């Protein structure tokens, strides 16, 4: 979005490698988040299919585990 705005406004910094780098890092973080999301969903679906309760075991100190 930033690169597109800079391109439309005609700024020379629209072709900056820094913008591409930040965008690439953002996409890597989104990919990692999706992978973790689908791993968690898979665990819950498998637990529900076998009739077990799915408990989140990696909770921060003092937090209650979530049971589905």
N, C-alpha and C positions, 0 to 999 in steps of 0.2 A: 504494500500500500504506500509506503514511504517512497520507494523507488518510482512508482507510477506517478505520484504527485510531483516529485522532482522532475521527472521527464516531461510531464505536461507543462510545468512552469518553465522549462528550458534551462534548468540549472546544470552546470557541468559536473556537479558531484553525483548526478544520477548514475553515472557509470563507475562509481567508486567500488573497489573490491571489498571495502569494509561493510557496505550495505549487504553485499552478497554473503559475506561471512556471518554476519549477525542473522540473516535470514536462514542460512544453513544450520546454524546452531539451534535456532528456534524450531526448525523442522525435525532435528534430531531429538530434541526434548519432547516434542509432540509424539513422535514415534515411540519413544520409550514409555511415555504415559499410556498410549494405546495398548502397548504390549502388556504392561502391568494391569491395566483394566481388564483385558481379555483373559489373562491368567486368573485373576480374581473371580471373574464371572464363570470361568470354567470350573473352578473349585466349588463354587456355590451350586452350579447346575449338577455337577457330579454328586455332590452331597445330597441334593434334593432328590435325585434319581434313585439313590440307594436308601432313602428314608432317614438319613442321619442329619444331625444339626451341623451347620457350617459355622465354625467359630473362628473369628479373626484372632490369631495368636500373637501377631506382631503389633500390639497396641502400646502406645506410650505409657510410661509409668503413671499410675494413678487413674488411668482411663479404664472404663469398663469394656470388656470384650463384647462385640456385636454378635448375637446369635440369630440365625435366620431359620 
